[in-house]
């Protein structure tokens, strides 16, 4: 089910595979301190260096090096540009927008805890702080996975199929 797939992705992100030196197959690089839900900073065991990394779509670590940091004078948005072409926008209200250059995916985390992911193919996912997930597909189909375990799928023609917690399916 969609809930299981989301759980698998979340589990992979917590336990990204490591090599014998504690790194994944990603490139090693020096980095600056950036803290948000889209990137993570870790210190070396000696405590004299740190690296910033984010997870790619397969759950592998990508080590990031900031090439530039700009601050928009009007909006006060801080824009980091990384070596791999990714960009990270930090808004004064706490919103964080991460642009993945290679996959053309945009991941937004709002101060409320809500997350939004927009894929290049037009798919859009909304992850609520309450655990509810809504996925809108390019063909107009909307799939909702509720924190209660129930699922609902709405077709472009208005047909709604709902799967209850006990497995019962209702179509109307």
SVG drawing of the C-alpha trace seen along z (x, -y; Angstrom):
<svg xmlns="http://www.w3.org/2000/svg" viewBox="-22 -45 62 51">
<polyline fill="none" stroke="black" stroke-width="0.4" points="0.0,0.0 1.0,-3.6 1.4,-3.9 3.9,-1.0 5.9,-2.6 6.0,-5.9 7.2,-4.1 9.8,-2.2 11.2,-5.5 11.2,-7.1 13.0,-4.1 15.6,-4.1 16.3,-7.8 17.0,-7.1 19.4,-4.2 21.2,-5.2 23.8,-2.5 27.4,-3.3 30.8,-2.1 33.5,-1.1 34.5,-4.7 30.9,-5.8 30.3,-7.4 28.1,-6.3 29.2,-6.1 28.7,-9.8 31.6,-12.2 33.5,-13.5 33.6,-17.3 34.0,-20.1 30.8,-22.0 29.3,-24.7 26.7,-24.5 23.1,-24.4 20.4,-23.0 16.9,-22.1 14.8,-19.1 16.2,-19.0 19.9,-18.8 21.7,-17.4 25.0,-18.4 27.3,-15.9 30.6,-16.4 33.6,-14.1 34.5,-11.9 37.5,-14.2 35.2,-17.2 37.4,-19.3 35.3,-19.1 31.7,-18.8 29.9,-17.8 26.4,-18.6 24.4,-16.0 21.0,-15.4 19.4,-12.1 18.8,-11.6 15.6,-9.8 17.2,-6.4 18.0,-7.1 21.7,-7.6 23.7,-10.4 24.8,-13.3 27.5,-15.5 26.9,-19.1 29.4,-22.0 28.0,-25.5 29.1,-27.4 27.3,-30.6 25.0,-32.2 22.8,-35.1 20.3,-37.1 17.5,-38.8 17.5,-42.4 13.7,-42.8 12.4,-39.4 15.3,-38.5 15.3,-35.0 18.6,-33.2 19.5,-31.2 22.3,-28.6 23.5,-27.1 25.4,-23.8 28.1,-22.3 25.6,-19.7 23.2,-22.5 20.7,-22.1 19.4,-25.2 18.0,-25.8 15.9,-28.8 15.4,-29.7 12.5,-32.1 12.3,-34.5 9.0,-32.8 10.9,-29.4 9.8,-27.9 12.5,-25.9 12.4,-25.1 15.0,-22.7 15.3,-22.4 16.9,-19.2 18.6,-20.1 19.1,-16.6 15.5,-15.3 13.8,-18.7 12.0,-17.9 11.0,-20.7 10.7,-19.8 9.0,-22.4 8.8,-22.2 6.5,-24.8 6.9,-26.1 3.7,-24.2 5.5,-20.9 3.5,-20.3 5.7,-19.0 5.0,-19.4 6.9,-17.6 6.5,-18.5 8.0,-16.1 9.0,-17.0 6.3,-14.8 3.6,-16.9 2.9,-14.6 2.4,-16.5 2.5,-15.1 1.3,-16.9 2.3,-15.3 0.4,-16.7 1.8,-17.0 -1.1,-14.8 0.2,-11.9 -2.3,-12.3 -0.9,-12.2 -2.5,-13.5 -0.9,-12.6 -2.2,-14.3 -1.1,-12.6 -0.6,-14.3 -3.8,-12.6 -5.9,-14.3 -6.3,-11.3 -6.0,-12.2 -5.0,-9.6 -5.4,-10.2 -3.9,-8.1 -5.2,-8.9 -3.4,-8.5 -6.3,-6.2 -5.1,-3.6 -7.9,-4.3 -7.2,-5.2 -9.3,-7.0 -8.8,-7.5 -10.7,-10.0 -10.6,-9.6 -10.8,-12.6 -14.4,-11.6 -15.4,-12.1 -15.6,-8.4 -14.3,-7.9 -13.1,-4.5 -12.4,-4.2 -10.7,-1.4 -11.7,-1.3 -9.4,0.0 -11.0,3.4 -10.3,3.8 -13.8,3.1 -13.9,1.1 -16.6,-1.4 -17.0,-2.9 -19.3,-5.8"/>
</svg>
